Amino acid sequence: MERIITLMIIGMFVLVGFATVAMAEPDDPVTPNQAPKAPVILVDKSTWEKQEYKFCFYAVDPDGDDIYFDISFTKAGDENLIACEPDDPVTPWYGPFESGEEIDESRMCHEEGKYELTIRAKDSYGNIGPSTTITVTYTKAKIIQLPIINRILERFPGLLFIVTKIFKI
């Protein structure tokens, strides 16, 4: 009989212990997954090379998740939103990249004008963060032809070298 009472007491402690563990609140509550922060476009690294616009950007995900990017580069104010190459409307999400990784990209433009570069980021769980948009202007370089200067440079070819050294061109 004593044995049965001892087993019952042990069983009650075990049950009470499991119930206490099951009802206890965790010390670290589970937080929902957060969307990435708005992408940062590094304008100081963005340049035009002829008709190609090269830019650098990154985004940070608070949870450290991998990030995908949707890049849109369109003519500003255009009703038809003519995109520059190589925008792909079928598979817009580009990645995955690590959170905070700097990405170098480029787009080609064939017409002068203002273009809007819009980048948005989503994490590997599909949470989309806010987008970032900047406006860039493309103008074709105009070459001024002065026949008299061309004739002088043809006659004195070393003059161009001297002028470039003086003005450090």
C-alpha angles and dihedrals in degrees: 000000000000088000092055092049090049091050091048091051092048090047091052091051090050092049093045090048093051091046091050092050092047093050096043116108116235119252091227111044115211110256120207119252112270127220120245120269119255111287118258116225111205100221092181088064094043115101143163118237107185103300095343122096112205118196140172127212145158141183133206125222114207090217094047092243122156113269134222123198134214110203122194121182110178139160107266115244094009110140091208092046095226105205126214121235133306098022109134115201092188098060106020099163113090120194156341102248131166118260108272095012113144113234126200117209138161140201131197123228126192101186133057116246146081119314131193118222110199122180127181129179136212129185127233089269093059098254108146119209130202119294130239122218130189130175120227129185125221120199124170115239113250118217116212114215116207109178094197092056090048090053092049092050091048091052095044107030093173091060092077090056092051093047092049091050093049095049094031093231 
